[in-house]
């Protein structure tokens, strides 16, 4: 009988819930990592055909007075073109340029027309305050 009581008491002690701190398990698996990606050098692109293009564009707006544009042609290392802009004084400024191989950017600036400076007429700074007539009330 004592043996049965002892076994019952031992099983109750073992089966009781554990409260409080319990240490972390001693075994932790080592993390595994995927192998590093193999990097390849960027592909080298070899251009076998020299650049060739031709473009032009223009803007003309009579209301605002804007007038400007650009034109360029390239064949291999030879580039030439021009661009222009309407200046506020009424002249047209035109830049003609070329680049030939290692010669660099060579430009010639010209102006067309005469600069015009109209007499300055300041806007009146005083404007009378408008008067309002109340709307009629019906009813």
Backbone torsions as a table, in degrees:
resi	resn	phi	psi	omega
1	UNK	NA	-40.7	177.9
2	UNK	-63.0	-34.6	-179.2
3	UNK	-67.8	-38.7	179.6
4	UNK	-67.7	-41.1	179.3
5	UNK	-64.9	-40.5	179.4
6	UNK	-64.6	-43.8	178.8
7	UNK	-65.1	-37.1	178.6
8	UNK	-66.0	-42.9	179.4
9	UNK	-67.0	-40.5	179.7
10	UNK	-65.8	-41.0	179.4
11	UNK	-68.8	-31.8	178.1
12	UNK	-68.6	-39.1	179.5
13	UNK	-67.3	-42.3	-179.6
14	UNK	-68.8	-35.2	-175.1
15	UNK	-83.8	-12.2	-177.1
16	UNK	-66.6	150.2	-179.8
17	UNK	-68.8	146.4	-179.8
18	UNK	-96.8	127.7	176.6
19	UNK	-116.7	151.1	176.1
20	UNK	105.0	-161.9	-175.3
21	UNK	-81.1	134.1	171.9
22	UNK	-126.0	131.3	-176.6
23	UNK	-65.2	154.8	178.8
24	UNK	-66.5	152.4	179.3
25	UNK	-62.5	146.9	-176.4
26	UNK	-71.2	-26.6	-176.4
27	UNK	-97.3	125.1	173.3
28	UNK	-127.2	126.3	-179.4
29	UNK	-68.9	145.6	178.1
30	UNK	-73.9	129.4	-179.6
31	UNK	-66.9	146.4	177.9
32	UNK	-109.5	141.0	-178.6
33	UNK	-118.9	148.4	175.5
34	UNK	-70.9	150.3	179.6
35	UNK	-64.3	150.0	179.9
36	UNK	-62.6	142.1	179.8
37	UNK	-66.6	147.2	178.4
38	UNK	-86.8	117.1	-179.5
39	UNK	-90.2	137.2	178.2
40	UNK	-112.1	148.1	177.1
41	UNK	-64.5	150.8	179.4
42	UNK	-60.5	143.4	179.3
43	UNK	-66.1	142.6	177.9
44	UNK	-96.3	124.8	-179.4
45	UNK	-99.3	126.9	178.6
46	UNK	-108.8	122.9	179.8
47	UNK	-88.5	117.1	-179.1
48	UNK	-95.8	-14.0	-179.0
49	UNK	-112.8	125.6	177.8
50	UNK	-65.2	152.7	-178.7
51	UNK	-63.6	138.6	175.2
52	UNK	-141.3	125.7	175.1
53	UNK	-159.3	166.5	178.4
54	UNK	-151.6	127.2	177.2
55	UNK	-146.3	159.4	170.8
56	UNK	-157.8	153.5	176.6
57	UNK	-154.1	158.2	-179.2
58	UNK	-152.8	152.1	176.1
59	UNK	-130.6	126.0	175.3
60	UNK	-132.2	117.7	179.7
61	UNK	-130.9	102.4	-176.1
62	UNK	-65.5	-32.4	-177.4
63	UNK	-63.0	-47.2	-178.1
64	UNK	-92.3	-13.7	-178.6
65	UNK	85.6	7.8	178.6
66	UNK	-73.8	133.1	177.1
67	UNK	-152.2	102.4	179.9
68	UNK	-152.3	159.8	-178.3
69	UNK	-169.9	176.7	-176.6
70	UNK	-151.8	142.6	177.3
71	UNK	-141.0	135.2	179.2
72	UNK	-148.8	144.7	177.7
73	UNK	-132.6	136.3	177.3
74	UNK	-134.0	137.1	175.3
75	UNK	-138.8	99.5	-176.7
76	UNK	68.9	-122.4	-179.7
77	UNK	-94.4	1.5	-179.7
78	UNK	-98.2	115.6	179.1
79	UNK	-124.7	135.6	175.8
80	UNK	-146.4	152.0	-179.3
81	UNK	-178.2	-171.6	178.6
82	UNK	-157.0	156.3	171.6
83	UNK	-143.4	156.5	-176.0
84	UNK	-145.2	158.6	178.7
85	UNK	-150.1	141.0	176.4
86	UNK	-82.4	120.3	-178.4
87	UNK	-82.5	157.5	-179.8
88	UNK	-61.9	-23.6	-179.9
89	UNK	-84.9	4.8	175.1
90	UNK	99.6	-11.7	179.8
91	UNK	-82.3	158.7	174.6
92	UNK	-107.7	118.0	178.0
93	UNK	-93.6	127.1	-178.0
94	UNK	-125.5	132.8	177.8
95	UNK	-117.7	120.1	176.3
96	UNK	-109.1	132.0	-174.4
97	UNK	-140.1	164.7	171.8
98	UNK	-153.0	154.8	173.9
99	UNK	-135.1	123.7	-178.9
100	UNK	-126.8	99.6	179.3
101	UNK	64.3	-124.1	-177.7
102	UNK	-93.7	12.9	-177.1
103	UNK	-70.9	-19.9	-177.8
104	UNK	88.7	-175.3	-177.3
105	UNK	-86.7	118.6	179.7
106	UNK	-117.1	120.3	-175.0
107	UNK	-126.0	150.1	174.3
108	UNK	-127.8	125.1	-177.6
109	UNK	-105.3	128.1	177.8
110	UNK	-130.2	159.8	178.6
111	UNK	-127.0	139.1	177.3
112	UNK	-116.2	135.6	179.1
113	UNK	94.8	176.4	-180.0
114	UNK	-110.9	141.0	177.0
115	UNK	-67.8	132.2	-179.8
116	UNK	-121.7	127.5	178.7
117	UNK	-121.4	92.1	-179.0
118	UNK	-65.1	153.4	179.2
119	UNK	-57.4	136.0	-177.2
120	UNK	-74.1	125.6	178.7
121	UNK	-119.5	98.7	-179.3
122	UNK	-65.8	145.0	177.8
123	UNK	-72.3	146.1	179.4
124	UNK	-61.5	135.9	-177.5
125	UNK	-88.6	-15.0	-179.2
126	UNK	-108.4	129.1	172.9
127	UNK	-127.2	129.1	-179.2
128	UNK	-64.4	147.9	178.9
129	UNK	-70.5	129.7	-179.7
130	UNK	-68.1	147.3	177.2
131	UNK	-104.3	145.5	-178.4
132	UNK	-118.1	138.9	175.4
133	UNK	-100.8	127.2	-179.1
134	UNK	-63.7	144.9	178.8
135	UNK	-72.6	145.4	179.4
136	UNK	-66.2	147.6	179.5
137	UNK	-105.0	126.2	-179.9
138	UNK	-105.5	142.5	166.5
139	UNK	112.1	NA	NA
